[in-house]
Amino acid sequence: MTPLPVIVGFGGINPAGRVSSHHAYRRTVIDALGEQDAAETYRSLAGLMNVEGDPGDQSVREYVRNNTLVRRINIFDPDKVLVHRSATLAASSESPLTFVLPVRQLPEHVPETWALKKVSDDAVEISIDSPTEVLLPDRRVSRVTSAGQVPTGFEPGALYQSRNHPRGLQLTVYGASDAAHSIGIDWSELRRRVPPDAFAVYSGSAMGQLDQNGSGGMLQAPMIGKRPTSKQAALGLCEMPADFINAYILGSVGSTGAVIGACATFLYNLKQGIDDIRSGRRRVAMVGGAEAPITPEIVEGYRTMGALTEDEALMALDDINQVDNRRACRPFSDNAGFTLAEAAIYVVLMDDVLALDLGAEIYGSVPDVFINADGFKKSRNRRQSDGDGPIVSWR
């Protein structure tokens, strides 16, 4: 018989809190829960958020509610996003443009239009009599201020020796650890019962790691007067969530990989895991994905695409004068775009025979995942003709 992939554990972190034990789900429906279930979820969230005080107090519960789910961005200040503006400095008609610069700050290649005069052992006076292009530090207000952030106060990097890991990988370590513990069976017992090559890990990040500790910092460094670090290029790769699970959590030497997709990274990796189990090649698979895209640059990129809910459009939709960040995400109602969020979600799959032999709790089965391309889409390309046949140009 073909093995049936079953879910024996799940975990992670998202804007609603910890995924295992159904706490994240309960947060989304907390108003409909009985007092006992609600109290357990409030305790879980208060501990996660490092909130002092009794989780039963109304003030603590109000704080927890206001600092979970979709809300105003607090990972960065959307009212003071750092940018650089291009400007041209020109000398006056009476005198050249003159300023003093430390020698160590001189460019490696001094422009030919600069006249240098030593004023001390470590400083020079620079005179410029022609227009000079410069970048001036500035601040702008983000037109998007809503996002789904993990609960305020939760710092995944503080839970282990994160060593400047990008935020998405910090979430990965927490999320995969949560999933591994959720099965209630020590992983060493699984390794005793299952051959090393019968394990699999599939996890990816569609956006990669684009904060300062990943590719984002590496690309920005030369333009802001800094140097890339030795870790940024490697840690920015899209398959790093899978690599981190193997290296930091499971110590796996079995099959591994990462499949990414714009909206279905989790499903792509889930399909890899269930195909492995159905074929009999693997008996245990951890699959999932992790994303941490809430940076000023990514928010602005999606906004420029016209994909995100801008504050102005949200206020017009609600006919109010002050944006309600809590109502930014309404996928099954009138809306003005989607809302970015960060999360790390993982499930542990086993074949049905192994799960029954181990006495694992079975939460559900995944017989198959069906993934298909969208075909021709006008939003992706348009066809033009130059007389010799159709040419596809990407927009």
C-alpha positions as CSV (number, residue, x, y, z in Angstrom):
1,M,0.0,0.0,0.0
2,T,1.1,3.6,-0.6
3,P,2.1,5.2,2.6
4,L,-0.2,8.0,3.8
5,P,1.5,11.2,5.0
6,V,0.0,12.3,8.3
7,I,0.6,15.4,10.4
8,V,2.0,14.5,13.8
9,G,3.2,18.0,14.9
10,F,2.9,21.6,14.0
11,G,4.4,24.8,15.4
12,G,5.8,28.2,14.7
13,I,5.2,31.8,15.3
14,N,3.0,34.4,13.6
15,P,1.3,37.7,14.5
16,A,-1.3,35.7,16.6
17,G,1.4,34.1,18.7
18,R,2.7,30.6,19.1
19,V,1.2,28.1,16.7
20,S,1.6,24.9,18.7
21,S,-1.2,23.9,21.1
22,H,-3.5,26.0,18.9
23,H,-2.7,29.2,20.7
24,A,-2.3,31.3,17.5
25,Y,-5.7,30.1,16.3
26,R,-7.3,30.8,19.6
27,R,-6.0,34.3,19.6
28,T,-7.8,35.0,16.3
29,V,-11.1,33.8,17.9
30,I,-10.5,34.7,21.5
31,D,-13.7,36.7,21.8
32,A,-15.6,33.5,21.2
33,L,-13.7,31.3,23.6
34,G,-14.7,30.2,27.1
35,E,-12.9,31.8,30.0
36,Q,-10.6,28.8,30.6
37,D,-9.4,28.5,27.0
38,A,-9.0,32.3,26.7
39,A,-7.0,32.5,30.0
40,E,-4.6,29.8,28.7
41,T,-4.0,31.8,25.5
42,Y,-3.5,35.0,27.4
43,R,-1.0,33.3,29.6
44,S,0.8,31.9,26.6
45,L,1.0,35.3,24.9
46,A,2.0,37.2,28.0
47,G,4.9,34.9,28.5
48,L,5.9,35.1,24.8
49,M,5.7,38.9,25.0
50,N,7.6,39.2,28.3
51,V,4.7,41.1,29.8
52,E,4.9,41.7,33.6
53,G,1.7,41.3,35.6
54,D,-1.1,38.9,36.0
55,P,-2.4,37.7,32.6
56,G,-5.9,37.7,34.2
57,D,-5.8,41.4,34.7
58,Q,-7.8,43.4,32.2
59,S,-5.0,45.9,31.6
60,V,-2.6,43.0,30.7
61,R,-5.1,41.4,28.4
62,E,-5.8,44.7,26.7
63,Y,-2.1,45.2,26.1
64,V,-1.8,41.7,24.7
65,R,-4.8,42.3,22.3
66,N,-3.4,45.6,21.1
67,N,0.1,44.2,20.4
68,T,-0.8,41.1,18.4
69,L,-2.3,40.5,15.0
70,V,-2.2,43.2,12.3
71,R,-1.3,46.6,13.7
72,R,0.8,49.7,13.2
73,I,4.4,48.8,12.2
74,N,6.8,49.0,15.2
75,I,9.7,47.1,13.8
76,F,10.8,50.4,12.2
77,D,9.3,53.9,12.6
78,P,7.0,54.4,9.5
79,D,7.0,58.2,10.2
80,K,10.8,58.4,10.0
81,V,12.1,56.1,7.2
82,L,15.7,56.9,6.4
83,V,16.4,57.8,2.8
84,H,19.0,59.7,0.8
85,R,18.2,62.5,-1.6
86,S,20.3,63.3,-4.6
87,A,21.4,67.0,-4.7
88,T,23.8,69.2,-6.6
89,L,26.0,71.5,-4.7
90,A,27.3,74.5,-6.6
91,A,29.8,77.2,-5.7
92,S,28.8,80.9,-5.5
93,S,30.0,83.3,-8.1
94,E,32.3,85.0,-5.5
95,S,34.1,82.0,-4.0
96,P,34.4,78.2,-4.4
97,L,32.6,75.7,-2.2
98,T,35.0,75.0,0.7
99,F,34.8,72.5,3.6
100,V,37.2,70.6,5.9
101,L,37.3,66.8,5.8
102,P,39.2,64.3,8.0
103,V,41.9,62.5,5.9
104,R,40.5,59.1,6.7
105,Q,37.2,60.1,5.1
106,L,38.6,61.2,1.8
107,P,37.4,59.1,-1.1
108,E,39.8,56.5,-2.5
109,H,39.6,58.3,-5.8
110,V,39.6,62.0,-5.3
111,P,37.7,63.9,-8.0
112,E,39.8,65.9,-10.4
113,T,37.7,69.0,-9.6
114,W,38.7,69.0,-5.9
115,A,41.6,71.2,-4.7
116,L,43.1,69.9,-1.5
117,K,45.0,71.9,1.1
118,K,46.4,70.3,4.3
119,V,45.2,72.1,7.4
120,S,46.6,69.5,10.0
121,D,48.1,66.0,10.1
122,D,44.6,64.4,10.0
123,A,42.5,67.0,8.1
124,V,42.4,68.7,4.7
125,E,40.5,71.7,3.3
126,I,38.7,71.0,0.1
127,S,37.7,73.6,-2.5
128,I,35.3,72.9,-5.4
129,D,34.5,75.4,-8.0
130,S,32.2,73.2,-10.2
131,P,28.8,71.6,-9.4
132,T,29.1,68.4,-7.3
133,E,26.6,65.6,-6.9
134,V,26.0,64.5,-3.3
135,L,23.5,62.4,-1.3
136,L,21.8,64.1,1.6
137,P,20.3,62.1,4.5
138,D,16.6,62.6,4.8
139,R,13.5,61.1,6.4
140,R,10.2,60.3,4.8
141,V,6.8,59.1,6.0
142,S,5.8,55.7,4.8
143,R,2.5,55.6,3.0
144,V,1.9,52.1,4.4
145,T,1.9,51.8,8.2
146,S,0.1,48.4,8.7
147,A,1.7,44.9,8.9
148,G,1.3,41.6,10.6
149,Q,4.1,41.4,13.1
150,V,4.9,38.8,15.7
151,P,3.7,39.8,19.1
152,T,5.4,42.9,20.5
153,G,8.2,42.0,23.0
154,F,8.9,38.6,21.5
155,E,12.6,38.5,20.5
156,P,13.5,35.2,18.9
157,G,17.2,36.1,18.8
158,A,17.3,36.4,22.6
159,L,16.4,32.7,23.0
160,Y,19.6,31.3,21.6
161,Q,23.0,32.4,20.4
162,S,21.8,34.1,17.3
163,R,25.1,35.7,16.3
164,N,23.6,38.4,14.1
165,H,21.3,36.1,12.3
166,P,18.7,37.7,10.0
167,R,15.3,38.0,11.6
168,G,13.8,35.4,9.3
169,L,16.3,32.8,10.4
170,Q,15.7,33.7,14.0
171,L,12.0,33.0,13.5
172,T,13.0,29.7,11.7
173,V,14.9,28.4,14.7
174,Y,12.0,29.2,17.0
175,G,9.3,27.9,14.7
176,A,11.0,24.6,13.8
177,S,11.9,24.0,17.4
178,D,8.3,24.5,18.4
179,A,7.1,22.0,15.7
180,A,9.7,19.4,16.8
181,H,8.7,19.6,20.4
182,S,5.0,19.6,19.6
183,I,5.0,15.9,18.6
184,G,5.7,14.9,22.2
185,I,8.3,12.3,21.2
186,D,12.0,13.1,21.7
187,W,13.8,13.5,18.4
188,S,16.5,11.1,19.6
189,E,13.8,8.4,19.7
190,L,13.0,9.1,16.1
191,R,16.6,8.9,15.1
192,R,16.8,5.5,16.9
193,R,13.8,4.2,15.0
194,V,14.4,5.8,11.6
195,P,17.5,5.6,9.4
196,P,19.3,8.9,8.8
197,D,18.5,8.9,5.1
198,A,14.8,8.5,5.8
199,F,14.5,12.0,7.2
200,A,13.8,15.1,5.1
201,V,13.7,18.9,5.6
202,Y,12.1,21.2,3.1
203,S,11.9,24.9,3.9
204,G,12.4,28.1,2.1
205,S,12.0,31.9,2.1
206,A,10.5,33.5,-1.0
207,M,12.0,36.9,-0.2
208,G,15.2,35.6,1.3
209,Q,16.8,37.5,4.2
210,L,16.7,41.1,3.3
211,D,17.3,42.9,6.6
212,Q,20.6,44.4,7.7
213,N,22.1,41.0,8.7
214,G,21.3,39.4,5.3
215,S,21.3,40.4,1.7
216,G,19.7,43.8,2.4
217,G,22.7,44.9,4.5
218,M,25.2,43.5,2.0
219,L,23.6,45.5,-0.9
220,Q,23.2,48.7,1.1
221,A,26.7,48.7,2.7
222,P,28.7,50.3,-0.1
223,M,26.1,53.1,-0.6
224,I,26.0,54.1,3.1
225,G,29.7,54.1,3.8
226,K,29.9,50.6,5.4
227,R,31.5,47.3,4.5
228,P,29.6,44.0,4.0
229,T,30.2,41.4,6.6
230,S,31.4,37.9,6.0
231,K,28.0,36.4,6.9
232,Q,25.6,38.6,4.9
233,A,25.9,36.9,1.5
234,A,25.5,33.4,2.9
235,L,22.8,34.1,5.4
236,G,20.8,35.9,2.8
237,L,20.2,32.8,0.6
238,C,16.6,31.6,0.2
239,E,17.3,28.0,1.3
240,M,18.8,29.1,4.6
241,P,15.7,28.2,6.6
242,A,16.2,24.5,5.7
243,D,19.9,24.7,6.4
244,F,19.3,26.2,9.8
245,I,16.9,23.5,10.7
246,N,19.4,20.8,9.8
247,A,22.3,22.6,11.5
248,Y,20.7,24.1,14.6
249,I,17.8,21.9,15.5
250,L,17.6,18.4,14.1
251,G,21.2,17.7,13.1
252,S,19.8,16.0,10.1
253,V,21.9,14.4,7.3
254,G,18.9,13.3,5.3
255,S,17.3,14.8,2.3
256,T,17.0,18.6,2.3
257,G,16.0,21.4,0.0
258,A,14.1,24.6,-0.5
259,V,11.4,25.5,-3.0
260,I,10.1,29.0,-3.1
261,G,7.1,30.7,-4.6
262,A,5.5,34.1,-4.5
263,C,2.5,33.0,-2.5
264,A,2.8,29.3,-2.0
265,T,6.3,28.6,-0.6
266,F,4.8,26.5,2.2
267,L,2.7,24.4,-0.2
268,Y,5.7,23.8,-2.5
269,N,7.7,22.5,0.3
270,L,4.8,20.5,1.7
271,K,4.5,18.8,-1.7
272,Q,8.2,17.8,-1.6
273,G,7.7,16.2,1.8
274,I,4.5,14.3,1.0
275,D,5.9,13.0,-2.3
276,D,8.9,11.7,-0.4
277,I,6.7,9.9,2.1
278,R,4.3,8.5,-0.4
279,S,7.2,7.1,-2.5
280,G,8.6,5.4,0.6
281,R,11.9,7.2,0.3
282,R,11.4,9.1,3.6
283,R,9.5,8.4,6.7
284,V,9.8,11.7,8.6
285,A,9.7,15.2,7.0
286,M,9.7,18.6,8.5
287,V,8.3,21.1,6.0
288,G,7.4,24.8,6.2
289,G,8.6,28.3,5.5
290,A,9.7,31.5,7.2
291,E,9.4,35.1,6.0
292,A,10.4,38.4,7.7
293,P,9.7,41.0,5.0
294,I,8.8,44.0,7.2
295,T,11.6,46.3,6.2
296,P,11.2,49.9,4.8
297,E,12.6,48.8,1.4
298,I,10.3,45.7,1.0
299,V,7.2,47.6,2.1
300,E,8.0,50.4,-0.4
301,G,8.7,47.9,-3.1
302,Y,5.3,46.2,-2.7
303,R,3.6,49.5,-2.3
304,T,5.1,50.8,-5.6
305,M,3.7,47.7,-7.3
306,G,0.2,48.8,-6.1
307,A,-0.1,45.6,-4.0
308,L,-0.3,47.0,-0.4
309,T,-3.0,48.7,1.4
310,E,-2.0,52.4,1.7
311,D,-3.2,54.4,4.6
312,E,-4.9,57.0,2.4
313,A,-6.9,54.3,0.5
314,L,-7.7,52.5,3.8
315,M,-9.1,55.7,5.3
316,A,-11.2,56.4,2.2
317,L,-12.5,52.9,2.3
318,D,-13.6,53.3,5.9
319,D,-14.6,57.0,5.5
320,I,-12.5,58.1,8.4
321,N,-9.8,60.7,8.9
322,Q,-7.3,58.5,10.9
323,V,-6.1,55.1,9.7
324,D,-7.3,52.1,11.6
325,N,-4.3,49.7,11.2
326,R,-6.2,46.9,12.9
327,R,-8.6,46.7,9.9
328,A,-6.0,46.8,7.2
329,C,-6.3,43.1,6.4
330,R,-9.7,42.1,5.2
331,P,-9.1,39.4,2.5
332,F,-12.8,38.4,2.3
333,S,-14.3,41.9,2.3
334,D,-13.8,45.3,0.7
335,N,-10.2,46.1,0.8
336,A,-7.5,48.2,-0.9
337,G,-4.7,45.7,-1.2
338,F,-3.0,43.1,0.9
339,T,-1.0,43.4,4.1
340,L,2.6,42.1,4.6
341,A,3.3,39.8,7.6
342,E,6.1,37.9,9.1
343,A,5.9,34.3,10.4
344,A,7.6,30.9,10.6
345,I,5.3,27.9,10.3
346,Y,6.3,24.2,10.2
347,V,4.6,20.8,10.3
348,V,6.1,17.4,11.0
349,L,5.0,14.6,8.7
350,M,5.3,10.9,9.1
351,D,4.1,7.9,7.2
352,D,1.0,6.4,8.8
353,V,2.6,3.2,9.8
354,L,5.4,4.9,11.7
355,A,3.0,7.3,13.4
356,L,0.8,4.4,14.7
357,D,3.9,2.4,15.8
358,L,5.1,5.4,17.8
359,G,1.7,6.3,19.2
360,A,2.0,9.8,17.9
361,E,-1.0,12.0,17.9
362,I,-2.3,12.4,14.3
363,Y,-3.8,15.8,13.5
364,G,-4.7,15.1,9.9
365,S,-3.4,13.6,6.7
366,V,-2.2,15.2,3.5
367,P,-2.8,12.8,0.6
368,D,-1.6,15.2,-2.1
369,V,-0.9,18.9,-2.9
370,F,-1.9,20.2,-6.4
371,I,0.2,23.0,-7.7
372,N,-0.3,24.4,-11.2
373,A,1.0,27.5,-13.1
374,D,-1.5,30.3,-14.0
375,G,-0.9,30.2,-17.8
376,F,-0.9,33.5,-19.7
377,K,-1.7,36.5,-17.5
378,K,-1.9,40.1,-18.7
379,S,-0.6,41.2,-15.3
380,R,2.6,39.3,-16.0
381,N,3.4,40.0,-19.6
382,R,2.1,41.5,-22.8
383,R,2.7,40.4,-26.4
384,Q,4.0,42.8,-28.9
385,S,4.8,42.3,-32.6
386,D,7.7,43.8,-34.6
387,G,6.6,42.2,-37.8
388,D,8.7,39.1,-37.4
389,G,6.5,37.4,-34.8
390,P,5.4,37.9,-31.2
391,I,7.8,39.2,-28.6
392,V,7.1,38.8,-24.9
393,S,8.3,41.8,-22.8
394,W,8.1,41.6,-19.1
395,R,6.7,44.6,-17.1
